[in-house]
Amino acid sequence: MLDAVTITVSVMALLLAAWCAWSAYRDEPTNDRHFAGMAVVTLATLVQLVISLVQLGHGDRPEQGVPVFVGYLIGTVCTVPAAAFMSLTERSRWGTAVVAAGGVILAVLELRLYDIWGAGHG
C-alpha cells in the first residue's frame, strides 16, 4: 500500500474532523459544505481501495493477512458515509460532532491499515 495515499487520507480525515469539531463548537449543524468535504474524503478512501486491490491483485500481501487488511479497508470506505448518514438524522450541532468523530475514527483506521500492511512495506 502506498504510504503517500495513507498519509493523504489520514490528513484529510483529520482536517475534516477539525473543521466539523469547530462547527459543532459554534453550534452549527452539518451543511452542504460539510457534505462536500465528506465526499472528497470518501473519494480519497475509494482511491485507496482501488490502489490496495490492485496491489493485492499483483501479489503484494499485507504482513498481518489479507482478510484483516480487507476488513479494515472496507471499514475505512464506510466510516465517513456512515457518519454523514448519522448527521442527517441529527440535524443539530451533534450531527456535526458525529462527523468530527468519524474523521478521527478514519484517521485511526488508516494507522491500523498502515500497521497491518507492514510499516515501510509499500
C-alpha positions in Angstrom: 0.0 0.0 0.0 1.4 3.4 -0.8 2.4 5.4 2.2 1.6 8.7 0.4 -2.0 7.6 0.0 -2.4 6.6 3.6 -0.9 9.8 4.8 -3.1 11.8 2.4 -6.3 10.1 3.6 -5.3 10.5 7.2 -4.5 14.2 6.9 -7.8 14.8 5.0 -9.7 12.9 7.7 -8.1 14.9 10.5 -8.8 18.2 8.6 -12.5 17.1 8.2 -12.6 16.3 11.9 -11.1 19.6 13.0 -13.4 21.6 10.7 -16.5 19.7 11.9 -15.5 20.0 15.5 -15.1 23.7 15.1 -18.6 23.8 13.5 -20.0 21.8 16.4 -18.4 24.2 18.9 -20.0 27.0 17.0 -23.4 25.2 17.3 -23.7 24.6 13.5 -25.4 21.6 12.0 -23.9 19.9 9.0 -24.4 21.8 5.8 -23.7 21.4 2.1 -20.0 22.4 2.5 -19.6 19.7 5.2 -21.1 17.1 2.9 -18.8 18.2 0.0 -15.9 17.8 2.4 -17.1 14.3 3.3 -17.5 13.5 -0.3 -13.9 14.4 -1.0 -12.6 12.3 1.9 -14.8 9.4 0.8 -13.4 9.7 -2.7 -9.9 9.5 -1.3 -10.8 6.3 0.5 -12.2 4.9 -2.7 -8.9 5.7 -4.5 -7.1 3.9 -1.7 -9.4 0.9 -2.0 -8.7 0.6 -5.7 -4.9 1.0 -5.3 -4.9 -1.6 -2.5 -6.9 -4.1 -4.5 -4.6 -3.6 -7.5 -1.6 -4.2 -5.3 -3.3 -7.3 -3.8 -4.0 -8.5 -7.4 -0.3 -8.1 -8.3 0.6 -10.4 -5.5 1.6 -8.0 -2.7 0.5 -9.2 0.6 0.0 -7.4 4.0 2.1 -8.7 6.8 -0.9 -9.5 9.0 -3.0 -11.2 6.4 -5.3 -10.3 3.6 -8.7 -10.9 5.4 -7.8 -8.5 8.2 -6.5 -5.9 5.8 -9.5 -6.1 3.5 -11.8 -5.8 6.5 -10.2 -2.7 7.7 -10.1 -1.3 4.1 -13.9 -1.8 3.8 -14.2 -0.1 7.2 -12.3 3.0 6.0 -14.5 3.3 3.0 -17.7 3.1 5.1 -16.7 5.3 8.0 -17.4 8.8 6.6 -20.6 7.9 4.7 -21.9 6.3 7.9 -21.1 9.5 9.8 -22.8 11.5 7.1 -25.9 9.4 7.3 -26.0 9.8 11.1 -25.5 13.5 10.8 -28.6 13.7 8.6 -30.7 12.0 11.3 -29.4 14.5 13.9 -29.8 18.0 12.4 -28.1 19.9 15.3 -24.5 20.5 16.4 -24.4 16.9 17.5 -24.6 15.7 13.9 -21.5 17.8 13.1 -19.8 16.3 16.2 -20.6 12.8 14.8 -18.8 13.7 11.6 -15.8 15.1 13.6 -15.7 11.8 15.4 -15.9 9.9 12.1 -12.9 11.8 10.8 -10.9 10.8 13.9 -12.0 7.2 13.6 -11.0 7.2 9.9 -7.5 8.5 10.8 -7.2 5.7 13.4 -8.3 3.1 10.9 -5.6 4.5 8.5 -2.9 4.0 11.1 -4.2 0.5 11.7 -4.1 -0.2 7.9 -0.6 1.0 7.8 0.3 -1.3 10.6 -1.4 -4.3 9.1 0.2 -3.8 5.7 3.6 -3.6 7.4 5.3 -0.2 8.1 7.6 0.7 5.2 6.5 -2.4 3.2 4.9 -0.5 0.4 
